[in-house]
Amino acid sequence: MNYLMLDKDDITKSYGKISKKELLKELDFKEYQLVSFLNNQGIFRGKYIIVEDDEKDGILIGEVTGKKAKKYYATRDGRFYIKWASGCITELYPFPKKRGNETIAVIRFNRKERYAKNLIASLFIKEMNKSDFVILKDGNWENISVENLEIISQKEYRSISRKKEQKKVGKFINNQLFKKYSSAWDASKDLCISYQTVIDYCYNAVKDPKHDLRWI
């Protein structure tokens, strides 16, 4: 996703593009903070108004014809959007859904739900087989950009799952190791939280975790 940097005193003048990743880093913002910043036309670097670039890099994934004609697109950085017949563009956001002990990002379009990471992987990495699995390299269900995805076989997935179950977890208090657990399962039982929550804590995928859990 790219943005244009427009002169705050003359928005007909553009001073180039900047990526979402660069914006988040330079502003030290989370995604929701950036959305608020853009909606309120915050001034970037004291001289630019940031607007979404009209040139999309998406792949068409669905279409509705008729009076409410619209097209659905997906991009390499894990974004989804709708382009209406009028030319207007609306962001389409994945939402979390539980699959066993795992949290999956789901995208809904044309009255159907799809696993967002599988859709992005099949569009931008390779066509998937029914037995393939898509894993998130950083463990964060919200990060479904191509760079964070890897397609693996069922055999590889089972091997990774077994290693996860056997990996030790430590509970830290004031940055000091307080208690050891032989696995994420043991930690989840002792702390009365789900197995996936333990995984999310260990991968720093939760903004305000109730426990400081780490792989050890």
MARBA-3410 file (N, C-alpha, C, O; in Angstrom, 1 decimal):
216
0.8,-1.2,0.0,0.0,0.0,0.0,0.9,1.2,0.0,1.7,1.4,0.9 ~ 0.7,2.1,-1.0,1.4,3.4,-1.1,0.5,4.6,-0.8,-0.7,4.5,-1.1 ~ 1.2,5.7,-0.4,0.5,6.9,-0.2,1.2,8.1,-0.9,2.4,8.0,-1.1 ~ 0.4,9.1,-1.4,1.0,10.2,-2.0,1.3,11.3,-0.9,0.5,11.5,0.0 ~ 2.3,12.1,-1.1,2.7,13.2,-0.2,2.3,14.5,-0.9,3.1,14.9,-1.8
1.2,15.1,-0.6,0.7,16.3,-1.2,1.1,17.5,-0.4,1.1,17.5,0.8 ~ 1.5,18.6,-1.1,1.8,19.9,-0.4,0.6,20.4,0.4,-0.5,20.5,-0.2 ~ 0.7,20.6,1.7,-0.4,21.0,2.5,-1.0,22.3,2.0,-2.2,22.6,2.3 ~ -0.2,23.2,1.4,-0.7,24.5,0.9,-1.2,24.5,-0.5,-1.9,25.4,-1.0 ~ -0.9,23.4,-1.2,-1.3,23.3,-2.6,-1.4,21.8,-2.9,-0.4,21.2,-3.4
-2.6,21.2,-2.7,-2.7,19.7,-2.9,-2.6,19.2,-4.3,-2.7,18.0,-4.6 ~ -2.4,20.2,-5.3,-2.2,19.7,-6.6,-0.8,19.4,-6.9,-0.4,18.8,-7.9 ~ 0.1,19.7,-5.9,1.5,19.3,-6.0,1.8,18.1,-5.2,1.5,18.0,-4.0 ~ 2.4,17.1,-5.9,2.7,15.9,-5.2,4.3,15.8,-5.1,5.0,16.1,-6.0 ~ 4.7,15.3,-3.9,6.2,15.2,-3.7,6.6,13.7,-3.6,7.5,13.3,-2.8
5.9,12.8,-4.4,6.3,11.4,-4.4,5.4,10.6,-3.5,4.4,11.0,-2.9 ~ 5.8,9.3,-3.4,5.1,8.3,-2.7,5.8,7.8,-1.5,7.0,7.9,-1.4 ~ 5.1,7.2,-0.5,5.7,6.6,0.6,4.8,5.4,1.0,3.6,5.4,0.9 ~ 5.5,4.3,1.4,4.7,3.1,1.7,4.1,3.1,3.1,4.5,3.9,3.9 ~ 3.1,2.3,3.3,2.5,2.2,4.6,3.5,1.8,5.7,3.5,2.3,6.8
4.4,0.8,5.3,5.4,0.4,6.2,6.3,1.5,6.6,6.7,1.6,7.8 ~ 6.7,2.3,5.7,7.6,3.5,6.0,6.9,4.5,6.9,7.5,5.1,7.8 ~ 5.6,4.7,6.6,4.8,5.7,7.4,4.7,5.2,8.8,4.9,6.0,9.7 ~ 4.3,4.0,9.0,4.2,3.4,10.3,5.5,3.5,11.1,5.5,3.9,12.3 ~ 6.6,3.2,10.5,7.9,3.3,11.1,8.2,4.7,11.5,8.7,5.0,12.6
8.1,5.7,10.6,8.5,7.0,10.8,7.6,7.7,11.8,8.1,8.5,12.7 ~ 6.3,7.4,11.8,5.4,8.1,12.7,5.3,7.3,14.1,4.8,7.8,15.1 ~ 5.9,6.1,14.1,5.8,5.2,15.2,4.4,5.0,15.6,4.0,5.1,16.8 ~ 3.6,4.6,14.6,2.1,4.4,14.8,1.8,2.9,14.7,2.5,2.1,14.0 ~ 0.7,2.5,15.3,0.0,1.3,15.0,-1.0,1.5,13.8,-1.2,2.6,13.5
-1.5,0.4,13.3,-2.4,0.6,12.1,-3.6,1.5,12.4,-3.9,2.3,11.6 ~ -4.2,1.3,13.6,-5.4,2.0,13.9,-5.1,3.5,14.1,-5.9,4.4,13.8 ~ -3.9,3.8,14.6,-3.4,5.2,14.7,-3.2,5.9,13.4,-3.5,7.0,13.2 ~ -2.7,5.1,12.4,-2.5,5.7,11.1,-3.8,6.0,10.4,-3.9,7.0,9.8 ~ -4.8,5.1,10.6,-6.1,5.3,10.0,-6.7,6.7,10.6,-7.3,7.5,9.8
-6.6,6.9,11.9,-7.1,8.1,12.5,-6.3,9.3,12.0,-6.9,10.4,11.7 ~ -5.0,9.2,11.8,-4.2,10.2,11.3,-4.6,10.7,9.9,-4.7,11.8,9.6 ~ -4.8,9.7,9.1,-5.2,10.0,7.7,-6.6,10.6,7.6,-6.8,11.5,6.8 ~ -7.5,10.1,8.4,-8.9,10.6,8.4,-9.0,12.0,8.9,-9.8,12.8,8.4 ~ -8.0,12.4,9.7,-8.0,13.8,10.3,-7.0,14.7,9.5,-6.7,15.8,10.0
-6.5,14.2,8.4,-5.5,14.9,7.6,-4.4,15.5,8.4,-4.1,16.7,8.3 ~ -3.8,14.6,9.2,-2.6,15.0,10.0,-1.5,15.4,9.0,-1.3,14.9,7.9 ~ -0.7,16.4,9.4,0.4,16.9,8.6,1.6,16.1,8.8,2.1,16.0,10.0 ~ 2.2,15.5,7.8,3.3,14.6,7.8,4.6,15.5,7.5,4.6,16.2,6.5 ~ 5.6,15.3,8.4,6.9,16.1,8.2,6.7,17.6,8.2,7.5,18.3,7.7
5.5,18.0,8.7,5.3,19.4,8.8,4.8,20.1,7.5,4.6,21.3,7.5 ~ 4.8,19.3,6.4,4.5,20.0,5.1,3.7,19.2,4.1,3.3,19.7,3.1 ~ 3.3,17.9,4.5,2.6,17.1,3.5,1.3,16.6,4.1,1.2,16.3,5.3 ~ 0.3,16.5,3.2,-0.9,15.8,3.5,-0.8,14.4,2.9,-0.5,14.4,1.7 ~ -1.1,13.4,3.6,-1.0,12.0,3.1,-2.3,11.5,2.6,-3.3,11.5,3.3
-2.3,11.1,1.3,-3.6,10.5,0.8,-3.3,9.2,0.1,-2.1,8.9,-0.3 ~ -4.2,8.3,0.0,-4.0,7.0,-0.6,-3.8,7.1,-2.1,-4.5,7.8,-2.8 ~ -2.8,6.4,-2.5,-2.5,6.4,-4.0,-3.6,5.7,-4.7,-4.0,4.6,-4.3 ~ -4.1,6.3,-5.8,-5.2,5.7,-6.6,-4.7,4.5,-7.4,-5.5,3.6,-7.8 ~ -3.4,4.4,-7.6,-2.9,3.3,-8.4,-2.7,2.0,-7.5,-1.8,1.9,-6.8
-3.7,1.1,-7.6,-3.7,-0.1,-6.8,-2.9,-1.2,-7.4,-2.7,-1.3,-8.6 ~ -2.3,-2.0,-6.6,-1.5,-3.2,-7.0,-2.3,-4.5,-6.8,-1.6,-5.5,-6.6 ~ -3.6,-4.4,-6.7,-4.4,-5.6,-6.4,-4.7,-6.5,-7.5,-4.6,-6.1,-8.7 ~ -5.1,-7.7,-7.2,-5.5,-8.7,-8.1,-7.0,-8.9,-7.9,-7.5,-9.1,-6.7 ~ -7.8,-9.0,-9.0,-9.2,-9.2,-8.9,-9.5,-10.6,-8.3,-9.0,-11.6,-8.8
-10.4,-10.6,-7.3,-10.7,-11.9,-6.7,-12.2,-12.2,-6.7,-12.7,-13.3,-6.3 ~ -13.0,-11.2,-7.1,-14.5,-11.4,-7.1,-15.2,-10.2,-7.8,-14.6,-9.1,-7.8 ~ -16.4,-10.4,-8.3,-17.1,-9.3,-8.9,-18.6,-9.5,-8.8,-19.1,-10.6,-8.8 ~ -19.3,-8.4,-8.6,-20.7,-8.4,-8.5,-21.2,-7.5,-9.6,-20.7,-6.3,-9.7 ~ -22.2,-7.9,-10.4,-22.7,-7.1,-11.5,-24.1,-6.6,-11.2,-24.7,-7.0,-10.2
-24.6,-5.8,-12.1,-26.0,-5.2,-11.8,-25.9,-3.8,-11.2,-25.0,-3.1,-11.4 ~ -27.0,-3.5,-10.6,-27.2,-2.1,-10.0,-26.1,-1.8,-9.0,-25.6,-0.7,-8.9 ~ -25.7,-2.8,-8.2,-24.7,-2.6,-7.1,-23.4,-3.2,-7.6,-22.7,-4.0,-6.8 ~ -23.0,-2.9,-8.8,-21.7,-3.5,-9.3,-20.5,-3.1,-8.5,-20.3,-2.0,-8.1 ~ -19.7,-4.1,-8.3,-18.4,-3.8,-7.5,-17.4,-5.0,-7.8,-17.8,-6.1,-8.2
-16.2,-4.7,-7.6,-15.1,-5.7,-7.7,-14.3,-5.7,-6.5,-14.0,-4.7,-5.8 ~ -13.9,-7.0,-6.1,-13.1,-7.2,-4.9,-11.6,-7.5,-5.4,-11.4,-8.2,-6.3 ~ -10.7,-6.9,-4.6,-9.3,-7.0,-4.9,-8.5,-7.4,-3.7,-8.9,-7.1,-2.5 ~ -7.3,-8.0,-3.9,-6.4,-8.4,-2.8,-5.0,-7.9,-3.3,-4.7,-7.9,-4.5 ~ -4.1,-7.6,-2.3,-2.8,-7.1,-2.6,-1.7,-7.9,-1.9,-2.0,-8.7,-1.0
-0.5,-7.8,-2.3,0.6,-8.5,-1.8,0.8,-8.3,-0.3,1.3,-9.2,0.4 ~ 0.5,-7.1,0.2,0.7,-6.8,1.6,-0.5,-7.2,2.5,-0.6,-6.8,3.6 ~ -1.4,-8.0,1.9,-2.4,-8.6,2.7,-3.6,-7.7,2.9,-4.4,-7.8,3.9 ~ -3.8,-6.7,2.0,-5.0,-5.8,2.0,-6.1,-6.3,1.1,-5.8,-7.0,0.1 ~ -7.3,-6.0,1.4,-8.4,-6.3,0.6,-9.3,-5.0,0.4,-9.4,-4.2,1.3
-9.8,-4.8,-0.8,-10.6,-3.6,-1.0,-11.6,-3.8,-2.1,-11.5,-4.7,-2.9 ~ -12.7,-3.0,-2.0,-13.8,-3.0,-3.0,-13.7,-1.8,-3.9,-13.5,-0.7,-3.4 ~ -13.8,-2.0,-5.2,-13.9,-0.9,-6.1,-15.3,-0.9,-6.7,-15.7,-1.8,-7.4 ~ -16.0,0.2,-6.4,-17.4,0.3,-6.9,-17.5,0.9,-8.3,-16.5,1.4,-8.8 ~ -18.6,0.7,-8.9,-18.8,1.1,-10.3,-18.5,2.6,-10.4,-18.1,3.1,-11.5
-18.8,3.4,-9.4,-18.6,4.8,-9.4,-17.1,5.2,-9.4,-16.7,6.4,-9.6 ~ -16.2,4.2,-9.0,-14.8,4.5,-8.9,-14.3,4.6,-7.5,-13.1,4.6,-7.3 ~ -15.3,4.7,-6.6,-14.9,4.8,-5.2,-14.3,3.5,-4.7,-14.6,2.4,-5.2 ~ -13.4,3.6,-3.7,-12.7,2.4,-3.2,-13.0,2.3,-1.7,-12.9,3.3,-0.9 ~ -13.4,1.1,-1.2,-13.6,0.9,0.2,-12.7,-0.2,0.7,-12.6,-1.3,0.1
-12.0,0.0,1.8,-11.2,-1.1,2.4,-12.1,-2.2,3.0,-13.2,-1.9,3.5 ~ -11.6,-3.4,2.8,-12.3,-4.6,3.4,-11.4,-5.2,4.4,-10.3,-5.7,4.0 ~ -11.8,-5.3,5.6,-10.9,-5.7,6.7,-11.2,-7.2,7.1,-12.3,-7.5,7.4 ~ -10.1,-8.0,7.2,-10.3,-9.4,7.7,-10.7,-9.3,9.2,-10.4,-8.3,9.9 ~ -11.4,-10.4,9.7,-11.7,-10.4,11.1,-11.3,-11.8,11.7,-11.1,-12.7,10.9
-11.0,-11.8,13.0,-10.5,-13.0,13.6,-11.6,-14.1,13.8,-12.7,-13.8,14.1 ~ -11.2,-15.3,13.6,-12.1,-16.5,13.8,-11.3,-17.6,14.4,-10.2,-17.9,13.9 ~ -11.8,-18.3,15.3,-11.2,-19.4,15.9,-11.3,-20.7,15.1,-12.4,-21.0,14.6 ~ -10.2,-21.4,15.0,-10.2,-22.7,14.3,-9.4,-23.6,15.3,-8.2,-23.7,15.3 ~ -10.1,-24.3,16.1,-9.5,-25.1,17.2,-8.8,-24.1,18.2,-9.5,-23.3,18.7
-7.5,-24.3,18.4,-6.8,-23.4,19.3,-6.1,-22.3,18.5,-5.3,-21.6,19.1 ~ -6.4,-22.2,17.2,-5.7,-21.2,16.4,-6.6,-20.0,16.0,-7.8,-20.3,15.8 ~ -6.1,-18.8,15.9,-6.9,-17.7,15.5,-6.5,-17.4,14.0,-5.3,-17.3,13.6 ~ -7.5,-17.4,13.2,-7.3,-17.2,11.7,-8.0,-15.9,11.3,-9.1,-15.6,11.7 ~ -7.3,-15.2,10.3,-7.9,-14.0,9.7,-8.9,-14.5,8.6,-8.4,-15.2,7.7
-10.1,-14.0,8.7,-11.1,-14.5,7.7,-11.6,-13.2,6.9,-11.8,-12.1,7.5 ~ -11.7,-13.4,5.6,-12.3,-12.3,4.8,-13.6,-12.8,4.2,-13.7,-13.9,3.7 ~ -14.6,-11.9,4.2,-15.9,-12.3,3.6,-16.2,-11.4,2.4,-16.2,-10.2,2.5 ~ -16.5,-12.1,1.3,-16.9,-11.4,0.1,-17.8,-12.3,-0.7,-17.7,-13.5,-0.7 ~ -18.7,-11.7,-1.5,-19.7,-12.5,-2.2,-20.4,-13.5,-1.3,-20.8,-14.6,-1.8
-20.7,-13.1,-0.1,-21.4,-13.9,0.9,-20.7,-15.2,1.3,-21.3,-16.1,1.8 ~ -19.4,-15.2,1.0,-18.6,-16.4,1.4,-17.4,-15.9,2.2,-17.0,-14.8,2.1 ~ -17.0,-16.9,3.1,-15.9,-16.6,4.0,-14.7,-17.4,3.5,-14.8,-18.6,3.1 ~ -13.5,-16.8,3.5,-12.3,-17.4,3.1,-11.2,-17.1,4.1,-11.2,-16.1,4.7 ~ -10.2,-18.1,4.3,-9.1,-17.8,5.1,-8.2,-16.8,4.4,-7.7,-17.1,3.3
-8.0,-15.7,4.9,-7.3,-14.6,4.2,-5.8,-15.0,3.9,-5.4,-14.7,2.8 ~ -5.1,-15.7,4.8,-3.7,-16.0,4.5,-3.7,-17.0,3.3,-2.7,-16.9,2.5 ~ -4.6,-18.0,3.2,-4.6,-18.9,2.2,-4.9,-18.2,0.8,-4.3,-18.6,-0.2 ~ -5.8,-17.3,0.9,-6.1,-16.5,-0.4,-4.9,-15.8,-0.9,-4.6,-15.8,-2.1 ~ -4.3,-15.0,0.0,-3.1,-14.3,-0.4,-2.0,-15.2,-0.9,-1.3,-14.9,-1.9
-1.8,-16.3,-0.2,-0.7,-17.2,-0.6,-1.0,-17.8,-2.0,-0.1,-17.9,-2.8 ~ -2.2,-18.2,-2.2,-2.6,-18.8,-3.5,-2.5,-17.8,-4.7,-2.3,-18.2,-5.8 ~ -2.7,-16.5,-4.4,-2.7,-15.5,-5.4,-1.3,-15.1,-5.8,-1.0,-14.8,-6.9 ~ -0.4,-14.9,-4.7,0.9,-14.3,-4.9,2.1,-15.2,-4.8,3.2,-14.8,-5.1 ~ 1.9,-16.4,-4.2,3.0,-17.3,-4.1,2.9,-18.5,-5.1,3.8,-18.6,-6.0
1.9,-19.3,-4.9,1.7,-20.4,-5.9,0.3,-21.0,-5.7,-0.3,-20.8,-4.6 ~ -0.2,-21.7,-6.7,-1.5,-22.4,-6.5,-1.3,-23.5,-5.5,-0.4,-24.3,-5.6 ~ -2.2,-23.5,-4.6,-2.1,-24.5,-3.4,-2.8,-25.8,-3.7,-3.9,-25.8,-4.4 ~ -2.3,-26.9,-3.2,-3.0,-28.2,-3.2,-3.9,-28.2,-1.9,-3.7,-27.5,-1.0 ~ -4.8,-29.2,-1.9,-5.7,-29.3,-0.8,-5.0,-29.7,0.5,-5.4,-29.4,1.6
-3.8,-30.4,0.3,-3.1,-30.8,1.5,-2.1,-29.8,2.0,-1.4,-30.0,3.0 ~ -2.0,-28.6,1.3,-1.0,-27.6,1.7,-1.5,-26.8,2.9,-2.7,-26.7,3.2 ~ -0.6,-26.3,3.7,-0.9,-25.4,4.8,-0.1,-24.1,4.6,1.0,-24.1,4.1 ~ -0.7,-23.0,5.1,0.0,-21.7,5.1,0.3,-21.3,6.5,-0.6,-21.2,7.4 ~ 1.6,-21.1,6.8,2.0,-20.7,8.1,2.4,-19.2,8.2,2.9,-18.7,7.2
2.2,-18.6,9.3,2.7,-17.2,9.5,4.0,-17.2,10.2,4.2,-17.8,11.3 ~ 5.0,-16.7,9.6,6.4,-16.8,10.1,6.6,-16.1,11.4,7.3,-16.6,12.3 ~ 5.8,-15.0,11.7,6.0,-14.4,13.0,4.9,-14.8,14.0,4.8,-14.3,15.1 ~ 4.0,-15.6,13.6,2.9,-16.1,14.5,1.8,-15.1,14.7,0.8,-15.4,15.4 ~ 1.8,-14.0,14.0,0.8,-13.0,14.2,-0.3,-13.1,13.2,-0.1,-12.9,12.0
-1.5,-13.5,13.6,-2.6,-13.8,12.7,-3.0,-12.6,11.8,-3.6,-12.7,10.8 ~ -2.7,-11.3,12.3,-3.1,-10.1,11.5,-2.1,-9.8,10.4,-2.5,-9.1,9.5 ~ -0.9,-10.4,10.5,0.1,-10.1,9.5,0.1,-11.1,8.3,0.7,-12.2,8.4 ~ -0.7,-10.8,7.3,-0.9,-11.8,6.2,-0.3,-11.3,4.9,-0.7,-11.6,3.8 ~ 0.8,-10.5,5.0,1.5,-10.0,3.9,2.3,-11.2,3.3,2.6,-12.2,4.0
2.6,-11.2,2.0,3.3,-12.3,1.3,4.6,-12.6,2.0,4.9,-13.8,2.2 ~ 5.3,-11.6,2.5,6.6,-11.8,3.1,6.5,-12.6,4.4,7.5,-13.2,4.9 ~ 5.3,-12.6,5.0,5.1,-13.3,6.3,4.5,-14.7,6.1,4.2,-15.4,7.1 ~ 4.3,-15.1,4.9,3.6,-16.4,4.6,4.6,-17.4,4.0,5.5,-17.1,3.3 ~ 4.3,-18.7,4.4,5.0,-19.8,3.8,4.1,-21.0,3.6,3.3,-21.3,4.5
4.1,-21.5,2.4,3.3,-22.7,2.1,4.1,-23.9,2.3,5.2,-24.1,1.8 ~ 3.5,-24.8,3.2,4.3,-26.1,3.5,3.3,-27.3,3.3,2.1,-27.1,3.2 ~ 3.9,-28.5,3.3,3.2,-29.7,3.2,2.5,-30.1,4.5,2.8,-29.6,5.5 ~ 1.6,-31.0,4.4,0.9,-31.5,5.6,1.9,-32.2,6.6,1.8,-32.0,7.8 ~ 2.9,-32.9,6.0,4.0,-33.5,6.8,4.8,-32.5,7.6,5.1,-32.7,8.7
5.2,-31.4,6.9,5.9,-30.4,7.5,5.1,-29.7,8.6,5.6,-29.3,9.7 ~ 3.8,-29.5,8.3,3.0,-28.8,9.3,2.8,-29.6,10.6,2.9,-29.0,11.7 ~ 2.7,-30.9,10.4,2.6,-31.8,11.6,3.9,-31.8,12.4,3.8,-31.8,13.6 ~ 5.0,-31.7,11.7,6.3,-31.7,12.4,6.4,-30.4,13.2,6.9,-30.4,14.3 ~ 6.0,-29.2,12.6,6.1,-27.9,13.3,5.2,-27.9,14.5,5.5,-27.4,15.5
4.0,-28.5,14.3,3.0,-28.6,15.4,3.5,-29.4,16.6,3.3,-29.0,17.7 ~ 4.2,-30.5,16.3,4.8,-31.3,17.4,5.9,-30.5,18.1,6.0,-30.6,19.3 ~ 6.7,-29.8,17.4,7.8,-29.0,18.0,7.2,-27.9,18.9,7.7,-27.6,19.9 ~ 6.1,-27.3,18.4,5.5,-26.2,19.2,5.0,-26.8,20.5,5.2,-26.2,21.6 ~ 4.3,-27.9,20.4,3.8,-28.6,21.6,4.9,-28.9,22.6,4.7,-28.9,23.8
6.1,-29.2,22.1,7.2,-29.7,23.0,8.1,-28.5,23.4,8.9,-28.7,24.3 ~ 7.9,-27.3,22.8,8.7,-26.2,23.2,8.4,-25.6,24.6,7.2,-25.5,24.9 ~ 9.4,-25.3,25.3,9.2,-24.9,26.7,8.8,-23.4,26.8,9.2,-22.6,25.9 ~ 8.0,-23.1,27.8,7.6,-21.7,28.0,8.0,-21.2,29.3,7.9,-22.0,30.3 ~ 8.4,-20.0,29.4,8.7,-19.4,30.7,7.8,-18.2,31.0,7.4,-17.4,30.2
7.4,-18.1,32.3,6.6,-17.0,32.8,7.6,-16.1,33.5,8.3,-16.5,34.4 ~ 7.6,-14.8,33.1,8.5,-13.8,33.6,7.7,-12.8,34.4,6.6,-12.3,34.0 ~ 8.3,-12.4,35.5,7.8,-11.3,36.3,9.0,-10.3,36.6,10.0,-10.7,37.0 ~ 8.7,-9.0,36.2,9.8,-8.0,36.4,11.0,-8.4,35.6,12.2,-8.2,36.1 ~ 10.8,-9.0,34.4,11.9,-9.4,33.5,12.7,-10.6,34.1,13.8,-10.9,33.6
12.3,-11.2,35.1,13.0,-12.4,35.7,12.1,-13.6,35.6,10.9,-13.6,35.7 ~ 12.8,-14.7,35.2,12.1,-16.0,35.0,11.4,-16.4,36.4,12.1,-16.7,37.3 ~ 10.1,-16.6,36.4,9.4,-16.9,37.6,9.0,-18.4,37.6,9.0,-19.0,38.6 ~ 8.6,-18.9,36.4,8.1,-20.3,36.4,8.4,-20.9,35.0,8.2,-20.2,34.0 ~ 8.7,-22.2,34.9,8.9,-22.9,33.7,7.8,-23.8,33.4,7.2,-24.4,34.3
7.4,-24.0,32.1,6.4,-24.9,31.7,7.1,-25.8,30.6,7.8,-25.3,29.8 ~ 6.7,-27.1,30.6,7.3,-28.0,29.6,6.8,-27.8,28.2,7.4,-28.3,27.3 ~ 5.6,-27.1,28.1,5.0,-26.9,26.8,4.0,-25.8,26.9,3.6,-25.3,28.0 ~ 3.5,-25.3,25.8,2.4,-24.3,25.7,1.1,-24.8,26.3,0.4,-24.1,27.0 ~ 0.9,-26.1,26.1,-0.3,-26.8,26.7,-0.3,-26.7,28.2,-1.3,-26.3,28.8
0.9,-27.0,28.8,1.0,-26.9,30.3,0.8,-25.5,30.8,0.1,-25.3,31.8 ~ 1.3,-24.5,30.1,1.2,-23.2,30.5,-0.3,-22.7,30.4,-0.8,-22.0,31.3 ~ -1.0,-23.2,29.4,-2.4,-22.8,29.2,-3.3,-23.3,30.3,-4.2,-22.7,30.8 ~ -3.0,-24.6,30.7,-3.7,-25.2,31.8,-3.5,-24.5,33.2,-4.4,-24.3,33.9 ~ -2.2,-24.2,33.4,-1.9,-23.6,34.7,-2.4,-22.1,34.8,-2.8,-21.7,35.9
-2.4,-21.4,33.7,-2.8,-20.0,33.7,-4.3,-19.8,33.4,-4.7,-18.7,33.4 ~ -5.0,-20.9,33.0,-6.4,-20.8,32.7,-6.6,-19.9,31.5,-7.6,-19.1,31.4 ~ -5.8,-20.1,30.5,-6.0,-19.4,29.2,-5.8,-20.4,28.1,-5.4,-21.5,28.3 ~ -6.2,-20.0,26.9,-6.2,-21.0,25.8,-4.7,-21.2,25.3,-3.8,-20.4,25.5 ~ -4.6,-22.4,24.7,-3.2,-22.7,24.1,-2.8,-21.6,23.1,-1.6,-21.3,23.1
-3.8,-21.2,22.2,-3.4,-20.2,21.2,-3.0,-18.8,21.9,-2.2,-18.1,21.4 ~ -3.6,-18.5,23.0,-3.3,-17.3,23.7,-1.8,-17.4,24.2,-1.1,-16.4,24.1 ~ -1.4,-18.5,24.7,0.0,-18.7,25.1,0.9,-18.5,23.9,1.9,-17.8,24.1 ~ 0.6,-19.1,22.8,1.4,-18.9,21.6,1.5,-17.4,21.2,2.5,-16.9,20.9 ~ 0.3,-16.7,21.2,0.3,-15.3,20.9,1.1,-14.5,21.8,1.9,-13.6,21.4
1.1,-14.8,23.1,1.9,-14.1,24.1,3.4,-14.3,23.8,4.2,-13.4,23.8 ~ 3.7,-15.5,23.5,5.2,-15.9,23.3,5.7,-15.2,22.0,6.9,-14.9,21.9 ~ 4.8,-15.0,21.1,5.2,-14.3,19.8,5.0,-12.8,19.8,5.1,-12.2,18.8 ~ 4.6,-12.3,21.0,4.4,-10.8,21.1,3.3,-10.3,20.2,3.4,-9.2,19.6 ~ 2.3,-11.2,20.0,1.2,-10.8,19.0,0.0,-10.2,19.7,-1.0,-9.9,19.1
0.1,-9.9,21.0,-1.0,-9.3,21.8,-0.4,-8.0,22.4,0.6,-7.9,23.0 ~ -1.3,-6.9,22.2,-0.8,-5.6,22.6,-0.6,-5.5,24.2,0.4,-5.0,24.6 ~ -1.6,-6.0,25.0,-1.5,-5.9,26.4,-1.7,-7.2,27.1,-2.8,-7.5,27.6 ~ -0.7,-8.1,27.0,-0.9,-9.5,27.6,-1.0,-9.4,29.1,-0.4,-8.6,29.7 ~ -1.8,-10.4,29.6,-1.9,-10.5,31.1,-0.7,-11.1,31.7,-0.5,-10.9,32.9
0.0,-11.9,30.9,1.2,-12.5,31.5,2.4,-12.3,30.5,2.2,-12.2,29.3 ~ 3.6,-12.2,31.1,4.8,-12.1,30.3,5.3,-13.5,30.0,6.1,-14.1,30.8 ~ 4.9,-14.1,28.9,5.3,-15.5,28.5,6.3,-15.4,27.4,6.2,-14.7,26.4 ~ 7.3,-16.3,27.4,8.4,-16.4,26.4,8.8,-17.8,26.2,8.7,-18.6,27.1 ~ 9.3,-18.1,24.9,9.9,-19.3,24.6,11.2,-19.4,25.4,12.0,-18.4,25.4
11.5,-20.5,25.9,12.8,-20.7,26.6,13.5,-22.0,26.2,14.6,-22.3,26.6
END
